[in-house]
Amino acid sequence: MDALNNQRQNNHSQRHSQQIEWQRIEVAPKADVVVPPIEYQKVTRRILVSETWCGPCVAAKKRFLASGGKESDIITIRQAMSQYGIKVTAIPYEFTTTENAQRVAPINPRSYRYQVVGQSSYNGTHTPTKSAILDHLRTAPQHKDKPWQIWYLESWNVAQLIALHDDDHNGVVPFAERMKELE
């Protein structure tokens, strides 16, 4: 009977220690990444109501886009009614709307190592400009779909960007697996 109780107690202790270890694994990695709070701000959007059959709408669309309007903010009469409750009787018609928009705050690791000279060359140099290496990291096929793309690399210095680039080519970017959890 004592042997059975001892075995149960040992099993309980092992499970308890496994739970504690599991909790440490889950909590500790997230401390390496800075996740700022979500913020909201009021955003005013210009909306143009237009239809494909409308002759004057062609010129109105060109003016709208030339003045900074977005293609996605050109909608039909039906969309104006269903999305904004506005009954449009004459087109082209432009209006503004104010909405709460979530501001995406930058996410960065707490720190990243420095490396002054890269292993790879960028247009024949191992010491690229910040804009050259940023452009490469953001647009090159081998880098553009990586989890670390959510980091605000524009705030990094050149030595950190060079280190990230070489780490990515070597497959050793720290925190990269943890970033997948935050997506």
C-alpha positions in Angstrom: 0.0 0.0 0.0 2.8 2.4 0.9 4.6 1.6 -2.4 1.4 2.4 -4.3 1.0 5.8 -2.4 4.7 6.6 -3.1 4.3 5.8 -6.8 1.1 8.1 -7.0 3.0 10.8 -5.2 5.9 10.5 -7.5 3.6 10.6 -10.6 1.9 13.7 -9.2 5.2 15.4 -8.5 6.4 14.6 -12.0 3.2 15.9 -13.6 3.4 19.0 -11.4 7.0 19.7 -12.4 6.1 19.1 -16.1 3.4 21.7 -15.8 5.7 24.2 -14.2 8.3 23.6 -16.9 5.6 23.9 -19.6 4.5 27.2 -18.1 8.1 28.5 -18.1 8.5 27.6 -21.8 5.3 29.4 -22.7 6.0 32.6 -20.7 9.7 33.2 -21.0 10.0 33.5 -24.8 7.4 36.2 -25.1 9.5 38.5 -22.9 12.0 38.8 -25.7 9.5 40.7 -27.9 8.1 44.1 -27.3 4.4 44.3 -28.2 3.0 47.8 -27.8 -0.6 48.4 -26.8 -3.2 48.8 -29.5 -4.2 52.3 -30.1 -7.1 53.8 -32.0 -7.4 57.1 -33.8 -10.1 58.9 -35.8 -9.5 58.7 -39.5 -11.3 60.8 -42.1 -11.8 59.1 -45.5 -12.9 60.6 -48.7 -15.3 58.5 -50.6 -16.3 58.9 -54.3 -19.6 57.4 -55.5 -19.3 56.4 -59.2 -20.7 53.9 -61.7 -19.2 52.4 -64.8 -22.0 53.7 -67.0 -21.5 57.3 -65.9 -19.7 59.6 -68.4 -18.7 62.4 -66.0 -17.5 59.9 -63.5 -14.4 59.1 -65.6 -13.0 62.7 -65.1 -14.1 62.7 -61.5 -12.2 59.5 -60.8 -9.1 60.9 -62.3 -9.4 64.1 -60.2 -10.1 62.0 -57.1 -7.1 59.8 -57.5 -4.8 62.7 -58.5 -5.8 64.5 -55.3 -4.7 61.6 -53.1 -7.9 59.5 -53.1 -7.6 55.7 -53.0 -9.0 53.4 -55.6 -10.5 51.3 -52.8 -12.5 54.4 -51.8 -14.4 54.6 -55.1 -17.7 52.9 -54.6 -21.0 52.3 -56.3 -24.5 53.8 -55.5 -25.5 50.5 -54.0 -22.4 50.3 -51.8 -23.0 53.9 -50.6 -26.4 52.9 -49.4 -25.4 49.5 -47.8 -22.2 50.6 -46.2 -22.9 54.2 -45.2 -26.7 54.6 -45.4 -26.4 57.4 -47.9 -29.0 57.6 -50.7 -27.1 59.0 -53.7 -29.4 60.4 -56.5 -26.7 62.1 -58.7 -23.2 60.9 -59.5 -20.3 61.5 -59.3 -20.8 62.3 -55.6 -18.0 62.7 -53.1 -18.4 62.7 -49.3 -16.2 62.2 -46.2 -16.6 59.8 -43.3 -14.9 59.6 -39.9 -14.1 56.2 -38.5 -12.1 54.7 -35.7 -9.0 53.1 -37.1 -6.7 50.8 -35.3 -3.1 52.1 -35.4 -0.7 49.3 -36.0 2.1 50.0 -33.6 5.5 48.7 -34.6 6.7 45.4 -33.1 10.4 45.0 -32.4 12.6 42.6 -30.4 14.0 44.3 -27.3 17.5 44.3 -28.9 19.4 42.9 -31.9 23.1 42.3 -32.4 25.3 44.6 -34.4 27.5 43.6 -37.4 29.4 46.2 -39.3 30.5 44.2 -42.3 28.1 41.7 -44.0 29.0 38.3 -45.2 27.0 39.0 -48.4 27.6 41.9 -50.8 24.9 44.3 -51.9 25.7 45.7 -55.3 29.4 45.0 -54.9 29.8 46.3 -51.3 29.8 44.6 -47.9 28.8 47.9 -46.2 25.5 49.0 -47.9 23.5 52.1 -47.2 20.5 51.9 -44.9 18.0 52.4 -47.8 19.7 49.7 -49.9 19.7 47.0 -47.2 16.1 47.9 -46.1 14.9 47.7 -49.7 16.6 44.3 -50.1 15.2 42.9 -46.8 11.7 44.1 -47.6 11.4 43.1 -51.3 13.9 40.3 -52.1 12.1 37.0 -52.7 14.2 35.1 -50.1 13.3 37.6 -47.4 9.9 39.2 -48.0 7.7 36.4 -46.5 9.6 35.9 -43.3 7.9 36.3 -39.9 10.3 39.0 -38.9 8.8 41.3 -41.6 6.4 42.6 -38.9 9.3 44.2 -37.1 9.7 47.9 -37.6 13.1 47.6 -39.4 13.0 51.3 -40.4 14.0 52.2 -36.8 17.0 49.9 -36.9 20.6 51.1 -37.6 22.6 49.7 -40.5 24.7 47.4 -38.4 21.6 45.7 -37.0 20.1 45.3 -40.5 23.3 43.7 -41.8 23.2 41.3 -38.8 19.6 40.4 -39.5 20.3 39.9 -43.2 23.2 37.5 -42.5 21.3 35.7 -39.7 18.4 35.2 -42.1 20.6 33.7 -44.8 22.1 31.4 -42.1 18.7 30.5 -40.8 19.4 31.7 -37.3 17.2 34.8 -36.8 16.4 34.8 -33.0 12.8 35.2 -32.0 11.6 34.4 -35.5 9.6 31.3 -34.4 8.1 33.3 -31.5 7.0 36.0 -34.0 4.7 33.4 -35.7 2.8 33.0 -32.4 2.1 36.8 -32.4 0.6 36.9 -35.9 
